[in-house]
Amino acid sequence: MPSAAEIDVCVASYKRPELLENLLRALLAQETDGRFGFRIAVADNDRQGSAEPVVRKLASAARGTEIAYAVEPEQSVSLARNKSLSLARGDFVATTDDDLRPDRRWLAELHRALVAHEADVVHGPVAPEFRPGTPGWIRECPVFNRPSPPTGSTDGYFPTTANSLFRRALVADLAQPFDPRFGRTGGEDSAFFNRLRARGARMIWSREAIVHGPVPAARANLRWILTRRFRYGNMHPINGSGVKREDLRAALGLVVRQGIAAPCWFAAGLVDRRYRDRGMKSVTAILLHVAFALGIAAHYARFQYEEYRPR
């Protein structure tokens, strides 16, 4: 491991200049402990270049941190991610999204975990930030709150590009690291990391490498939650995740338990409103499994949900 590694932080952005500016400011404030240097690479998926003014403004105030910029004119989350990777030239690539905000120690913790555990890929948590008044059943929804096992764990978490660091050599021979088939559907990150695992990459988790994810009102509702879960199911058969028999048994058991619990909580809610949240949590747990199963069924019925279709 070189004493002063170089990291490229790759970001794909689409028509969110204010959020992108928040992200870039947080990246420019990263602490490195003198153990690595870093650049930032922004791929703008808007053919009109709406992110360019923000990038230029932050680049002029970056004080030595380079911010590379390129436009990917075809709307495709996969092609945008590939474009950002094409700008990378360091030892490692870190990825996050334009609507997130990393802790000051984010890169340092990812790099520390990778070195300490002799890993090839490191992932970390996205901590949701909800607006005041958001119901408890939404705050506790698993779509927003994913497992965060101890640092060094090799399973028990969901790998995404929202928070990752990997050796650039892993993708040096890949013309299109992110599969264009997922360009308008999403799921490209799951397919990407499943592909790296299949190629022998050692992947671990870092609980300390945190990015924060504001949850806007447009997402803090049952419709968006179930639509996102449907999309996960729709892509599941082709992103390399697979379906394990024990997972099916666990899902069925949860549906049965929550199906029994939900009426009880709602009945208790007639006396004490605090129990209504528990009833909604039980109902949501059931609906999430139903939405996921419907997404899988829709895939085999040749329906493809395009979350990132042109707009």
N, C-alpha and C positions, 0 to 999 in steps of 0.2 A: 504494500500500500504506500503510494507516494506521500511524503510528509506534507505537501501542499497540493492537494487535489484540486481539480477544477470542475465545477458543477454548472450545468446549464439548466435554468428553471424555465421549462417550456409551458406556454399558456396558449390555448386556443380561445378566441374571443369572438362574440357575435352581437353587435349592436347594444352593448352595455358599457358605454364609456365611463359613466360615473362610478360604477362598481369596479371597472378595470383600474381606474385611478386609485381607488382605495386599496386594491390588491398590490399595485405597483409600489405605492408608498410603504406598505407593510413589508414588501420584499426588500426594498432599499434599506430598511431598518434592521435587516437580519444580522444577528451576531454570529461571527465565524470562529471566534477563539484563535484566530490565526492558523487554523488547521486546513482551510480551503479558501479558494476564491470562487466567485460565481458571476455569471452573466445571466441576463434575462432575454428570452426569445418569445416574441409575441406574433402569433399567426392570426391575422384579421380575416374572418370568414365573411365579411361584408365587402362585396366588390366595390362599393363606394368609399371604402377606406375610413369608416367612421371612427375607428380607434386611433388613427394616425395622429391627430392633434394631441391626444392625451399622451401617447408614447413620446412624441417630440418634446412636450412640456416636461415630462418627468425625466427624459434623457438629458435634457439641458441642466437639470439640477441633481443629477445622479452622483456627482463627485467621484468619478472613476469607475463606477459600475456601468458596464456597457448594456444597452437595451437594443437588441436586434429586432427588426420589424419586417414582415412580409405579408402580402395579401394572398389568400386562397380564394379565387373568384367563384368557384363552384361550391354552392352551399352543401356542406357535408362535414359532419363532426369528425369523421375519420380522416378525410383529406386535410382538414385544418390541423389536426393533431400531427399528421405526417409532415405537413409544412413546417410546423414548429420544430419537430425533430430534425428536419433538414438544416435548420440554422444552428444546431448544436455542434460543438467541437471539443468539449471537455471530456473528462474521465467518466463523469456521471451525469445522468439526466434526472431532474426532479420535475414533477408535474403537479399542477393544481388548477383550479377553475377560476374564471374571471369574476364569479360572484362570492368568492370566499376570502377570508382574511387570516393569514397564518400568524401564530405567535412569533415573537422576536427570536425564540430559540428553535423554531421549526426545523430549519435546515441543519442546524448544529446537532439536534437530537436524531434526525434521520441519519446523518453521517456517522454519529457516534455509535448508533445501534448497528449499522452496517459493518463497521470496522470491528466492533466488539464481538459480534456473532458471526463474523466471516461470511456474511450473506451477499447475495447478488441483487436482491430486491428488498426494499423495506416499505411497509405501508403504515399509516397512522390514522387516527380518528378524525372525524368531522364533528365538531361540537355544535349542535343546533342552537340558534338564538331566536326565540319566539317573541312576537309582539305582545305587549301587555294585554291581558284579557283572553289570551288563547286558552281554550279549554284543556283540562288536564289530560283527557283521553287522546287529544292530538299531540300534546307534549310528550306523552309516553308511547306514541305509535312507533312500531319497529322500523317503519320506513325512514324515520328521522333518527332513531336511536338504535344504532347497530352495535353488535358485540365488540368489546375492547378487551381482549385477553392480556395477560402479562407480557411485558416486553420480551422479545425473543421467541414468542410462540410462532409455530409454523402453520397452525390451522386455527379454526374457530373465529375467523373474521372474514369480511368481504373486501377483496382487493379492488380498488378503483383508482382512477387517475386524479381524483380529488386530492389525494395525499400520497405521494409515492416518490421513491428515489431508486434508481437502478443503474447498473453499469452500462454505459453506452455501447460497449463491445457486444452486449447481448443482441443488439439490433443492427449492428454495423453491416451485416450481410443481407438484411431484409429490405427489399425495394419499397414495400408498403407495410410497415410494421402494424398499422391499424387497418383492419380489413374494410375496404370500401363498401362491402355489402351492408355494413352497419351505419353507413354515413347519415341516413335520415331516420333510422329507427332507434339509435342508441344501442348500448350493449357492446360497443366496440372495445371498451376497457376490460370488461370481463373476458372477452375473447382474446385480447392481447396478453393479459397476464396468465390465462390458462395455456396459451401458446408458449410463453416463456417457461412455465413450470414443466410442460411436456418436453422442452428442450434441455431440461436438467437444472434450471435456475433454482437456487436456494432462496426461498422467500420467507420473510419474518415480519413481525409486527413490532411497532414502537408506540407504546401507550403515551409517551411523553411528547411525541412530535404532533402537536395539535394545530389544526386549522379550524376556524370558526365559520359557521355557515348561517347567515341570517335567513330566516324563513318568512317570506313575504305573505301577505294575506291571501294572495292568489294560490298559494300552495297549502295553507293551513286550513284545509277543508276536506271533507270525505270524498268529494268527486275527484280532486287531484290525486289524493292518496291512492284511491282504487285504480285510477287510470294508470298511474305509475306502476302499480303492482301488476296490472294487466300487461303492461309493456314488458316487465321482467319475464313474465310467463311466455309471452309471445316470442321473445328472443332466446329463451332458455334452451330449446332443442338444438340450436345451431351455434351457440357461443362456447361450447365445449365444457359446460358446467356438469351436465349429466344429472340424473335423478336417481338417488339411492333409495333402496327399499325401506331402510330404517327411517329416512326422512319422510316417506309417505306414511308410515305407521305413526310417526310422531305428529304429523299434521292432522291425521284422522283423529288421533287421541285428543289433540287440542280442540278441534272443532266440536267433538262430543262434549268435552268438559265445559267449554265456553257456552255451548248451546244449552246446557243445564243451568249454568250460572247466570246467564243474562237475564232471564225472567225474574230470578230471585233478586238481583240487584235493582231492576226496575221497580219491582214491587216494594222493596225497601225504600226506594227513592220517593215513593208517595208520602212517606213519613219524614224522611230526611233527604233533602236535595243532594247532599254530598255523595250519596250512593248512585246517583244517575251517571256520574262520570265512570264508575266501575261498570255499569250496564253498557254504556257506549263503548268502553274499552273491550268488553267481551264480544259485542256485536261486530266491532271493527276487526277483531282478530279472526272471526269467522269469515267476514267478507273479504279480507285480504287473501285467505286461502282460496276462496271461490274465484276471486278475480285472477289469481295466478293460474288456477286450473283452466279457466276460460281462455286465458291468453295462450296457453299451450294448445288447447283445442282449436283455437282460431288459427294458430300456425299450421296445423295439419289440414285445416279447411282452406289453406292458401290465402289467409288474410294477414296482411303485414301492417302493423300500426306504426305510422311514421311520426314520431314525436318531434323530429327536427325537419319536417317538410318545409319547403320554401314558403316564406310569408313576407 
